[in-house]
């Protein structure tokens, strides 16, 4: 049996160019890493979401570089094909030097192949600083969980013209600075489509609609075992893949299959745009609009 070649940055770009959707999931330990890799997950993220699903916290803020390094070390040895990305935790990239030191640890000690950071154009200098030193970077726009104490709540982002245009600009600036991948979290589907169209790098969505180049969800959410979903606060974009599955691996394979086919996310698991001024080149979205009373996504971040 031929062993699949490991996914790398060039392969992600090829997948985007070929129109092949990229299936991504979070992972924090060796057992699930083995299952995810075997089930065909393309990109695995050791996210600072471990602060909630593994440590039982309510935000990502307490997660440290040591934590992410530890969990990355658990995951990395089990991966034969999947591409490993690790989060730079809160304030670990507050300066150029701290960003480089944290990235070095995540890659050398943790075995990550790429680091992820949150923020828009204000992070361009850090992205460039890392990129020219050989560190692949994933930028994260939209809902940014590390900014929860400034945002006050986890809400859909980019819902007015000014915010949408700013995010489009941020995406371009970050790609120009050297980002190799972009994650969009909790934004209207139409904005997700627009950013994906103008982005020169692959775009992965979580609550960003069906038009992105791929999707990512939290593993424990799709298995219906995370503290969030068991408390009945399931984010709109989360789907329970254990429903009807014969095993955990079957559930993960079902998720990968639906991402690859485009069946996930559907209208039920997407956010519609509100501003009517957003230009569109595709058919009108059918997902219901999120009104002012239900725009809070969840009290807990997911990526």
C-alpha positions in Angstrom: 0.0 0.0 0.0 1.4 3.3 -1.0 2.0 5.7 1.8 0.6 9.2 1.3 3.2 12.0 1.1 3.2 14.4 4.1 1.2 17.6 3.5 3.3 20.8 3.4 2.8 24.4 2.4 3.3 23.7 -1.3 0.7 20.9 -1.1 -1.8 23.2 0.5 -1.3 25.7 -2.3 -1.8 22.9 -4.8 -5.0 21.8 -3.2 -6.3 25.4 -3.3 -5.4 25.7 -7.0 -7.0 22.4 -7.8 -10.2 23.3 -5.9 -9.7 20.5 -3.4 -11.1 21.4 0.0 -8.7 21.3 3.0 -10.1 19.4 6.0 -8.6 20.6 9.3 -9.2 19.7 13.0 -7.7 20.5 16.3 -5.9 17.9 18.3 -4.0 17.8 21.6 -2.8 14.2 22.3 -1.2 11.2 20.7 -4.3 8.9 20.5 -6.5 11.3 18.7 -3.5 12.4 16.5 -3.2 8.9 15.2 -6.9 8.6 14.5 -7.1 12.0 12.8 -4.1 11.3 10.6 -5.5 7.9 9.6 -8.9 9.4 8.9 -7.5 11.8 6.3 -7.3 15.1 8.1 -5.1 17.4 6.1 -4.2 20.0 8.7 -4.1 19.5 12.5 -4.0 22.4 14.8 -2.7 22.3 18.4 -4.8 25.3 19.3 -4.9 27.4 22.4 -8.5 26.1 22.6 -6.8 23.4 24.7 -7.3 25.9 27.5 -11.1 25.1 27.4 -11.4 21.5 26.1 -8.4 20.1 27.9 -7.8 22.4 30.9 -11.5 23.3 31.6 -11.0 27.1 31.5 -13.3 29.7 30.0 -10.8 31.6 27.8 -7.6 30.9 26.0 -5.7 33.6 27.9 -4.0 31.4 30.5 -2.5 29.0 27.9 1.3 29.3 27.8 4.0 28.5 25.3 5.0 25.6 27.5 1.4 24.2 27.3 1.4 24.3 23.5 4.8 22.8 23.2 3.8 19.9 25.4 0.7 19.1 23.5 2.5 19.5 20.1 5.1 17.0 21.3 2.3 14.6 22.0 0.7 15.0 18.6 3.7 15.4 16.2 5.2 11.9 16.4 1.9 10.3 15.4 1.5 12.2 12.1 2.5 10.5 8.9 0.6 12.8 6.5 -1.2 15.7 8.3 0.4 19.1 8.5 0.9 20.3 12.1 0.1 23.9 13.0 0.6 25.3 16.6 -0.9 28.4 18.1 1.2 31.2 19.5 -0.5 31.8 22.8 -1.6 35.1 24.3 1.2 37.8 24.4 3.8 35.2 23.2 4.2 37.4 20.1 4.0 40.8 21.7 7.4 41.7 20.4 9.5 40.5 17.5 11.9 38.7 19.8 9.2 37.0 21.8 7.5 35.9 18.6 10.7 34.4 17.3 11.6 32.6 20.6 8.1 31.2 20.9 8.0 30.0 17.3 11.5 28.4 17.7 10.2 26.4 20.6 7.0 25.3 18.9 8.9 24.1 15.9 12.1 22.7 17.4 10.6 21.3 20.6 7.0 20.8 19.7 7.5 19.6 16.1 5.1 22.1 14.5 5.5 22.9 10.9 3.7 26.3 11.1 2.7 28.8 13.8 -0.6 30.7 14.0 -1.2 34.1 15.4 -4.2 36.4 15.8 -4.6 39.9 14.5 -4.8 42.1 11.4 -2.4 44.5 9.7 -0.9 45.4 13.1 0.8 42.0 13.1 2.3 42.4 9.6 5.8 43.2 10.9 5.8 40.1 13.1 4.6 37.9 10.2 7.4 39.3 8.0 10.0 38.9 10.7 9.1 35.3 11.2 8.6 34.5 7.5 12.0 35.8 6.3 13.6 33.5 9.0 11.9 30.4 7.7 8.9 30.2 10.0 5.7 29.5 8.1 2.9 31.6 9.5 -0.9 31.2 9.6 -2.7 34.5 10.2 -6.1 34.5 12.0 -8.8 37.1 11.3 -12.4 37.6 12.3 -13.3 36.6 15.8 -10.0 36.5 17.7 -10.4 34.6 21.0 -7.2 36.1 22.5 -8.9 39.5 22.3 -11.9 38.5 24.4 -11.2 40.9 27.3 -11.2 43.8 24.8 -14.1 42.6 22.7 -16.3 41.8 25.7 -18.2 39.0 23.9 -17.7 36.5 21.1 -19.7 38.0 18.2 -19.8 37.6 14.5 -17.2 40.0 13.0 -17.2 42.0 9.7 -20.9 42.5 9.6 -20.8 46.2 8.4 -19.1 47.7 5.4 -16.3 49.3 7.2 -15.4 46.2 9.2 -15.6 44.1 6.1 -13.4 46.3 4.0 -10.9 46.5 6.9 -10.7 42.7 7.1 -10.2 42.4 3.3 -7.3 44.9 3.6 -5.9 43.0 6.6 -5.9 39.7 4.7 -4.0 41.3 1.8 -1.5 43.0 4.1 -0.8 39.8 6.0 -0.4 37.7 2.9 2.0 40.3 1.4 4.0 40.2 4.7 4.6 36.5 4.2 1.7 34.6 5.7 1.3 31.2 4.1 -2.2 30.4 5.4 -5.2 32.3 6.7 -7.9 31.3 9.2 -11.2 33.2 9.2 -13.4 32.8 12.3 -17.1 33.7 12.7 -17.7 36.1 9.8 -20.6 36.3 7.3 -20.4 33.8 4.4 -20.2 36.5 1.8 -17.2 38.1 3.4 -15.6 34.7 3.7 -16.1 34.3 -0.1 -14.7 37.8 -0.9 -11.6 37.3 1.2 -11.0 33.8 -0.3 -11.2 35.3 -3.8 -8.7 38.0 -3.2 -6.3 35.9 -1.0 -3.1 34.6 -2.7 -2.8 31.9 0.1 -5.2 29.2 1.2 -8.0 30.2 3.5 -9.5 28.0 6.2 -12.8 28.9 7.7 -14.5 28.2 11.1 -17.9 29.7 10.9 -16.9 31.6 7.7 -19.2 30.0 5.2 -18.7 27.4 2.4 -16.6 29.4 0.0 -13.3 29.2 1.9 -10.6 26.7 0.7 -11.1 24.5 3.7 -12.7 24.2 7.2 -11.5 23.7 10.7 -13.4 22.7 13.8 -12.6 21.7 17.4 -12.3 17.9 17.6 -14.2 17.6 20.8 -17.0 19.7 19.4 -17.7 17.4 16.4 -17.6 14.4 18.8 -20.2 16.1 21.0 -18.0 15.8 24.1 -16.6 19.2 24.7 -17.7 21.2 27.8 -19.2 23.8 25.5 -21.6 21.5 23.6 -22.4 19.3 26.6 -23.6 22.4 28.4 -25.9 23.2 25.5 -24.1 26.2 24.1 -23.2 24.8 20.7 -21.9 27.5 18.3 -23.9 27.8 15.1 -21.1 26.4 13.0 -20.6 23.2 15.0 -22.0 19.9 13.7 -22.2 16.7 15.7 -20.6 14.0 13.6 -21.0 11.3 16.3 -24.7 11.3 15.5 -25.1 8.1 13.6 -21.4 7.2 13.5 -20.2 3.7 14.5 -16.9 5.0 16.0 -14.8 8.1 16.6 -12.8 7.4 13.5 -16.0 7.0 11.5 -17.2 10.4 12.8 -13.9 12.1 11.8 -14.0 10.4 8.4 -17.5 11.7 7.9 -16.4 15.2 8.7 -13.5 15.0 6.3 -15.8 13.6 3.6 -18.3 16.4 4.0 -15.6 19.1 3.9 -14.1 17.6 0.8 -17.5 17.3 -0.9 -18.6 20.8 0.1 -21.6 19.4 2.1 -20.2 21.1 5.2 -20.8 23.8 6.0 -24.4 24.3 4.8 -26.7 27.3 5.4 -27.6 26.0 8.8 -24.0 26.2 9.9 -23.1 29.5 8.4 -23.7 33.2 9.1 -25.4 35.4 6.5 -24.3 39.0 5.8 -26.4 41.9 7.0 -25.0 44.8 5.1 -26.7 45.1 1.7 -23.9 47.2 0.4 -21.5 44.3 0.1 -21.0 43.5 -3.6 -21.5 39.9 -4.6 -20.8 37.9 -7.7 -22.5 34.7 -6.6 -26.1 33.8 -6.0 -27.7 35.2 -2.8 -27.0 33.2 0.3 -29.8 31.2 1.8 -28.7 31.1 5.4 -30.8 33.1 7.8 -29.4 36.5 8.9 -28.1 36.7 12.4 -29.9 39.6 14.1 -28.8 41.9 16.8 -30.3 39.7 19.5 -28.5 36.5 18.5 -25.2 37.7 17.1 -23.3 36.4 20.1 -21.7 33.2 18.8 -20.8 31.6 22.1 -19.3 32.6 25.4 -16.3 30.3 24.6 -14.0 30.7 21.6 -13.4 27.7 19.4 -10.1 28.1 17.6 
